[in-house]
Amino acid sequence: MNGSVIRYLLGQVIKIEGLLLLLPCITGFIYHEQLAYYYIGIAIASFAIGVLLTVKKPGNQVFYLKEGCLITSLSWIFLSIIGCLPFFITREIPSFTDALFETISGFTTTGASILTDVEHLSKSTLMWRSFTHWIGGMGVLVFILAIVPLSGGSNFNLMRAESPGPSVGKLVPRLKNTAQLLYIIYFAMTVIEILLLIISGMPVFDSITLSFGTAGTGGFGVRNDSIAGYSHLQQWIITVFMLLFGVNFNVYYLILFKELKRAFSMEEVKAYFSVVFFATIAIVASMHRTIPVFSDNLRISMFQVATIITTTGYSTADFDVWPTFCKLILVLLMFCGGCAGSTAGGIKVSRFVIGIKTVGKEMVSYIHPKSIKKIQMDEKPIEHEVLRATNVYFLTYTMIFVISMLFISIDKEDIVTCFTAVAATLNNVGPGLSMVGPTQNYSHFSILSKYVLMLDMLAGRLELFPLLIMFYPLVWKEVFSVNRFKKTT
């Protein structure tokens, strides 16, 4: 185990977080808030700690997937602990557990909140709260890959550990260039949304914070009614961008380099938009009596479909009072999630496509036992490793879900609350149903339940295994071993 490179990259993460904390500092100074000094103090301390950890570069920068998973998990944990300090120290969130819950929910782009009145928060805190979504959406380690050179191809192990989806590939030959390109696309799309919202008449502060939440598919709002109080045009703009950020970013790369045929023929993307279309039509049809005006019905229904399938978590209506049929569709969309390689959470459309094709292959083998059929996606055979990983993912996901529900049930909440609370956090959605519905929050859970849900949020964002590996004793035995790493020759 290469302990020195773990220390070095953790230092880089902490140092970068110190720089990122300058945004709420600037926001505080613009709005003449005294809280800005707390943010700048924590930013300086974070940067200083990061500098101390990165002064000595590791002699050997080669590391493997186990180190990549450990670095990824520890990075997100340290990010959250440092990131929650402004909330706690300023006493805007007086409980450390609640402050940590809010921060993990931010960085993992979950959007589950313990706050009952966000409008009483300072502008600095609102900015940092929404900015955590934008940071976590693409991933801080992907950002590090874009700026920190690593040798020996080890950076691919960081990308594998942090990027959402069943498989990770390079857009361009060099992974550093891939990371840079991803962030350029991510930044450009965010800026375009901000400008469109400003042009539509939304205040600049709201435009920036809501775009951060949309880009990261997070869902923290700056008003108590989430998005309901904004104009219809602004709701449509957010709907469109939620759906766009739920698309595999490979599509934008292909469009950028004029490979339109490949971009629009990706099976996962076609399946993603098909699910959005049919779910919207189903809800519109079911709600036609409740919302008789078709344009309003379509806008509200499509917004909720977009916000749930992309796991953003904004709301324009209390869907907890909708018919059971509509609520069931939304719950199913929580599990579906967006595309692999997007900022959305959930299980991912590609895994369901692979799962359905696997079932089809199995049925054919029953009819024709001697037939040999290779499962394909986008006219390319799916490797056995991807199939195995997908099957293991579904099994592990189910185990975590069941165990989490058992712990949450200790609070004696109703079964709908328990089920959708776990579904909403493990899939990084945010709102669920009943006591965690769009007009409710997570403040009523016990401390134990909150920590269980925090682990669910981290596990969901990191695709389960990078977090689970931290609980594997052999990993820590290697970390603390005297001969932690032998230089390969």
C-alpha positions in Angstrom: 0.0 0.0 0.0 1.5 3.3 -1.1 0.9 5.4 2.0 2.9 8.4 0.8 0.8 8.9 -2.3 -2.4 8.6 -0.2 -1.1 11.4 2.1 -0.1 13.5 -0.9 -3.4 13.3 -2.7 -5.4 13.9 0.5 -3.3 17.0 1.0 -4.1 18.2 -2.6 -7.8 17.7 -1.9 -7.7 19.6 1.4 -5.6 22.4 -0.3 -8.1 22.7 -3.1 -11.0 22.9 -0.7 -9.3 25.8 1.0 -9.2 27.6 -2.4 -12.8 26.7 -3.1 -13.9 28.2 0.3 -12.9 31.6 -1.1 -16.2 31.7 -3.1 -18.4 32.0 0.0 -15.9 34.5 1.4 -16.2 36.7 -1.6 -20.0 36.3 -1.4 -20.0 37.4 2.2 -17.9 40.5 1.5 -20.2 41.5 -1.4 -23.2 41.2 0.9 -21.3 42.8 3.9 -21.7 39.7 6.1 -19.5 39.3 9.1 -19.7 35.5 8.7 -17.3 35.9 5.7 -14.4 36.1 8.2 -15.2 32.6 9.6 -15.1 31.3 6.0 -11.8 32.9 5.2 -10.3 31.6 8.5 -11.3 28.1 7.7 -10.1 28.5 4.1 -6.7 29.6 5.2 -6.4 26.8 7.8 -7.5 24.2 5.2 -5.0 25.5 2.6 -2.2 25.5 5.2 -2.9 21.9 6.2 -3.0 20.9 2.6 0.4 22.6 2.0 2.0 20.7 4.9 0.7 17.4 3.6 2.0 18.1 0.0 5.4 19.7 0.8 7.1 16.3 0.3 6.1 14.6 -2.9 6.0 10.8 -2.9 9.1 9.1 -4.2 7.0 6.6 -6.0 3.7 7.8 -7.5 2.5 4.4 -8.7 -0.6 3.1 -7.0 -3.4 0.6 -7.8 -7.1 0.4 -7.5 -7.2 -0.4 -3.8 -5.2 2.8 -3.1 -7.5 4.7 -5.6 -10.6 3.6 -3.7 -9.1 4.4 -0.3 -8.0 7.9 -1.5 -11.4 8.5 -3.0 -13.3 7.6 0.2 -11.0 9.4 2.5 -11.0 12.5 0.3 -14.8 12.7 0.4 -14.9 12.2 4.1 -12.3 14.9 4.8 -14.0 17.2 2.3 -17.2 16.9 4.2 -15.7 17.3 7.7 -13.8 20.5 6.7 -16.7 21.7 4.6 -19.2 21.4 7.5 -17.1 23.6 9.8 -18.4 26.9 8.5 -22.0 25.7 9.2 -21.1 24.6 12.7 -18.7 27.3 13.8 -21.0 30.1 12.6 -23.9 28.3 14.5 -26.1 28.6 11.5 -26.4 24.8 12.0 -25.6 24.4 15.7 -25.4 20.6 15.7 -22.2 19.1 14.3 -24.1 16.0 13.2 -26.6 18.1 11.3 -23.9 20.3 9.8 -22.0 17.1 8.6 -25.3 15.7 7.3 -26.0 18.9 5.3 -22.4 19.0 3.9 -22.3 15.3 2.9 -25.7 15.8 1.3 -24.2 18.7 -0.6 -21.0 17.1 -1.8 -22.7 13.8 -2.8 -25.3 15.9 -4.7 -28.1 14.3 -2.7 -29.9 17.4 -1.6 -31.5 15.9 1.6 -31.7 18.6 4.2 -32.2 18.9 7.9 -33.0 22.6 7.6 -36.6 23.9 8.1 -36.0 27.5 6.9 -33.2 28.1 4.4 -34.2 31.7 3.8 -32.8 32.7 7.2 -29.3 31.5 6.2 -26.7 34.0 5.2 -25.7 34.5 1.6 -22.3 33.1 2.3 -23.8 29.9 3.7 -26.3 29.6 0.9 -23.5 30.0 -1.7 -21.2 27.4 0.0 -24.2 25.0 0.4 -25.0 25.1 -3.3 -21.4 25.2 -4.4 -20.8 21.9 -2.7 -23.2 20.4 -5.3 -21.1 21.8 -8.2 -17.9 20.5 -6.6 -19.3 17.1 -6.0 -21.1 16.8 -9.3 -18.1 16.1 -11.5 -15.9 15.1 -8.6 -13.0 16.8 -6.9 -10.5 14.0 -7.8 -11.4 14.4 -11.4 -10.4 18.1 -11.0 -7.1 17.0 -9.4 -6.5 14.7 -12.4 -6.8 17.8 -14.6 -4.2 19.8 -12.8 -1.9 17.3 -10.9 0.5 15.1 -13.0 0.7 11.5 -11.9 3.0 8.9 -13.4 2.6 5.3 -14.4 -1.1 5.5 -15.4 -2.2 5.4 -11.8 -4.5 8.3 -12.3 -6.9 5.9 -14.1 -7.5 4.2 -10.8 -8.7 7.5 -9.3 -11.1 8.0 -12.3 -12.4 4.4 -11.9 -13.0 4.9 -8.1 -14.8 8.2 -8.4 -16.6 8.3 -11.7 -20.3 7.1 -11.8 -21.2 4.1 -13.9 -20.4 0.5 -14.6 -17.3 1.3 -16.7 -14.9 4.2 -17.2 -13.1 5.0 -20.4 -10.9 7.8 -21.8 -12.4 10.4 -24.2 -8.9 11.2 -25.4 -5.6 9.2 -25.2 -4.3 11.1 -22.1 -6.5 10.8 -19.0 -5.4 14.3 -17.8 -6.8 15.7 -21.0 -10.0 13.7 -20.5 -10.4 15.3 -17.0 -9.7 18.8 -18.4 -12.2 18.3 -21.2 -14.9 17.0 -18.8 -14.5 20.1 -16.6 -14.5 22.5 -19.6 -17.9 21.0 -20.8 -19.2 21.0 -17.2 -18.2 24.7 -16.6 -19.5 25.8 -20.0 -22.9 24.2 -19.5 -23.1 25.8 -16.0 -22.3 29.2 -17.3 -24.9 28.9 -20.1 -27.6 28.0 -17.6 -26.6 30.9 -15.4 -26.9 33.4 -18.3 -30.2 32.0 -19.5 -31.7 32.3 -16.0 -30.4 35.8 -15.6 -31.8 36.8 -19.0 -35.2 35.3 -17.9 -35.3 37.7 -15.0 -34.0 35.6 -12.1 -31.8 37.4 -9.6 -28.0 36.8 -10.2 -27.5 35.2 -6.8 -30.4 32.7 -7.3 -29.2 32.0 -10.9 -25.7 31.1 -9.7 -26.8 28.9 -6.8 -29.6 27.1 -8.6 -27.3 26.5 -11.6 -24.8 24.9 -9.2 -27.5 22.7 -7.9 -28.7 21.8 -11.4 -25.3 21.1 -12.8 -24.3 18.8 -9.9 -27.9 17.4 -9.9 -28.0 18.3 -6.2 -31.2 20.2 -5.4 -30.4 22.6 -2.6 -32.6 25.6 -3.1 -32.3 29.1 -1.7 -36.1 29.5 -1.0 -38.3 27.4 1.2 -40.6 26.5 -1.7 -37.6 25.2 -3.7 -38.4 26.2 -7.4 -42.2 26.7 -7.1 -41.9 30.4 -6.7 -40.0 31.1 -9.9 -41.6 31.8 -13.3 -42.7 29.1 -15.7 -40.0 30.0 -18.1 -37.3 29.6 -15.4 -38.8 26.3 -14.4 -38.6 25.1 -18.0 -34.9 26.2 -18.3 -34.0 24.3 -15.1 -36.0 21.2 -16.4 -34.0 21.2 -19.6 -30.7 21.5 -17.9 -31.4 18.9 -15.3 -32.1 16.5 -18.2 -28.9 17.6 -20.0 -26.7 17.1 -17.0 -28.2 13.6 -16.6 -26.8 12.6 -20.0 -23.5 10.8 -20.4 -20.8 13.5 -21.0 -19.3 11.3 -23.7 -22.3 12.6 -25.8 -21.1 16.2 -25.5 -17.6 15.2 -26.4 -18.9 13.5 -29.6 -21.1 16.4 -30.5 -18.2 18.8 -29.9 -16.1 16.9 -32.4 -19.0 16.5 -34.8 -19.5 12.8 -34.4 -23.2 13.3 -34.3 -24.2 9.8 -35.5 -22.3 8.1 -32.6 -23.6 10.7 -30.2 -27.3 10.2 -31.0 -27.1 6.4 -31.4 -25.9 5.6 -27.9 -28.3 3.0 -26.5 -28.1 4.3 -22.9 -29.0 7.8 -23.9 -31.9 6.6 -26.0 -33.2 4.5 -23.1 -32.8 7.5 -20.8 -34.9 9.8 -22.8 -37.4 7.1 -23.5 -38.0 6.6 -19.8 -38.3 10.4 -19.4 -40.9 10.5 -22.2 -43.1 7.6 -21.1 -42.9 8.5 -17.4 -44.0 12.1 -18.2 -46.9 10.9 -20.4 -48.1 8.5 -17.7 -48.1 11.2 -15.0 -49.7 13.8 -17.3 -52.5 11.3 -18.1 -53.0 10.5 -14.4 -53.0 14.2 -13.3 -55.3 15.6 -16.1 -58.2 16.0 -13.6 -56.0 17.4 -10.8 -54.3 19.9 -13.1 -56.8 20.5 -15.9 -54.7 23.0 -17.8 -52.5 20.9 -20.1 -49.5 23.3 -20.2 -49.3 23.5 -16.4 -49.8 19.7 -16.2 -47.0 19.1 -18.7 -44.6 21.6 -17.0 -45.2 20.3 -13.5 -45.1 16.6 -14.5 -42.0 16.9 -16.6 -40.2 18.9 -14.0 -40.8 16.2 -11.4 -39.8 13.4 -13.7 -36.6 15.3 -14.6 -35.7 16.2 -11.1 -36.2 12.6 -9.8 -34.6 10.6 -12.6 -31.5 12.9 -12.6 -31.6 12.7 -8.8 -31.5 16.5 -8.5 -34.3 16.8 -6.0 -35.8 20.3 -6.8 -39.6 20.5 -6.6 -42.3 22.7 -8.0 -45.2 20.7 -6.3 -45.8 18.5 -3.3 -45.8 15.2 -5.2 -46.4 13.4 -1.9 -50.2 14.2 -2.3 -50.3 13.0 -5.9 -52.1 9.7 -6.8 -50.4 6.5 -5.8 -49.7 5.6 -9.5 -47.7 8.9 -10.0 -45.8 8.4 -6.7 -44.9 4.9 -7.7 -43.5 6.1 -11.0 -41.3 8.7 -9.2 -40.1 6.1 -6.7 -39.1 3.8 -9.6 -37.3 6.7 -11.2 -35.3 7.2 -8.0 -33.7 3.8 -8.5 -33.2 4.3 -12.3 -31.1 7.5 -12.1 -29.4 9.1 -15.0 -26.7 7.9 -17.4 -23.3 6.6 -16.5 -20.7 9.3 -16.9 -23.2 12.1 -15.9 -23.5 14.0 -12.7 -26.7 12.1 -11.8 -27.0 9.5 -9.1 -29.1 6.3 -8.9 -28.3 2.8 -10.2 -27.8 4.3 -13.7 -29.7 3.5 -16.9 -26.8 1.6 -18.4 -26.9 -1.0 -15.6 -30.6 -1.6 -16.3 -30.0 -1.9 -20.0 -27.3 -4.5 -19.3 -29.5 -6.3 -16.8 -32.4 -6.5 -19.3 -30.1 -7.8 -22.0 -28.7 -10.4 -19.6 -32.2 -11.6 -18.9 -32.9 -11.8 -22.6 -29.7 -13.8 -23.2 -30.7 -16.2 -20.4 -34.1 -16.8 -21.9 -32.6 -17.6 -25.3 -30.2 -20.1 -23.6 -33.3 -21.9 -22.2 -34.8 -22.2 -25.6 -31.5 -22.9 -27.5 -29.1 -24.4 -24.9 -26.3 -24.7 -27.3 -26.5 -21.2 -28.7 -23.7 -18.7 -28.0 -24.9 -15.1 -27.8 -22.7 -12.2 -26.9 -24.4 -9.2 -25.2 -23.7 -6.0 -27.0 -24.2 -2.3 -26.3 -23.7 0.3 -29.0 -22.7 -2.5 -31.4 -19.8 -3.5 -29.1 -19.6 -6.7 -27.0 -19.9 -6.1 -23.3 -16.9 -7.6 -21.5 -17.5 -10.3 -18.9 -15.9 -8.1 -16.3 -18.5 -5.5 -16.8 -21.3 -8.1 -16.6 -19.8 -9.5 -13.4 -19.4 -6.1 -11.8 -23.0 -5.2 -12.7 -24.4 -8.3 -11.1 -22.3 -7.8 -8.0 -23.3 -4.2 -7.8 -27.0 -5.1 -7.8 -26.5 -7.7 -5.0 -24.4 -5.3 -2.9 -26.9 -2.5 -3.4 -29.7 -4.7 -2.2 -27.8 -5.7 0.9 -26.9 -2.1 1.8 -30.5 -1.0 1.2 -32.0 -3.7 3.5 -29.5 -3.2 6.3 -30.0 0.6 6.1 -33.8 0.2 6.4 -33.4 -2.0 9.4 -31.4 0.6 11.2 -33.7 3.4 10.2 -36.7 1.5 11.4 -35.4 1.8 15.0 -36.8 5.3 14.9 -40.3 3.9 14.6 -41.0 5.9 11.4 -43.7 4.5 9.0 -42.5 2.1 6.4 -42.9 4.6 3.5 -40.7 7.1 5.3 -38.1 4.4 6.0 -38.1 3.0 2.5 -38.0 6.3 0.6 -35.5 7.9 3.0 -33.0 5.1 2.2 -33.9 5.2 -1.5 -33.5 9.0 -1.6 -30.1 9.0 0.1 -28.6 5.8 -1.4 -29.6 7.1 -4.9 -28.6 10.7 -4.1 -32.1 12.0 -4.8 -32.9 14.0 -1.7 -36.7 14.1 -1.2 -38.7 11.0 -0.6 -42.3 10.5 0.5 -44.3 10.8 3.8 -42.0 12.4 6.5 -39.2 13.0 4.0 -41.4 14.3 1.3 -40.7 17.5 -0.7 -42.3 19.7 2.0 -40.6 17.8 4.8 -36.9 17.2 5.9 -34.6 14.8 7.7 -34.3 16.7 11.0 -36.6 14.4 12.9 -34.3 11.3 12.5 -32.1 10.2 15.4 -28.3 10.6 15.4 -27.8 7.0 14.5 -30.2 7.2 11.6 -28.5 10.3 10.3 -25.1 8.6 10.3 -26.6 5.6 8.5 -28.1 7.9 5.9 -24.8 9.8 5.6 -23.0 6.5 4.8 -25.8 5.8 2.3 -25.2 9.1 0.6 -21.4 8.5 0.4 -21.9 4.9 -0.8 -24.4 6.0 -3.5 -22.1 8.7 -4.8 -19.0 6.5 -4.8 -20.7 3.5 -6.5 -20.6 1.5 -3.2 -17.3 -0.3 -3.4 -14.8 2.6 -2.8 -16.6 3.2 0.5 -17.1 -0.4 1.4 -13.4 -1.1 1.0 -12.7 1.1 4.0 -14.5 -1.5 6.2 -12.3 -4.3 4.9 -9.7 -5.1 7.7 -7.0 -6.3 5.2 -6.8 -2.8 3.7 -6.0 -1.1 7.0 -3.6 -3.9 7.8 -1.6 -3.0 4.7 -1.9 0.7 5.4 -0.3 0.3 8.9 2.1 -2.4 7.8 5.8 -1.6 8.2 6.5 -2.6 4.6 3.6 -0.7 3.2 4.8 -0.4 -0.3 7.6 -2.0 -2.2 8.8 -0.2 -5.2 8.1 -2.1 -8.4 10.9 -2.7 -10.8 
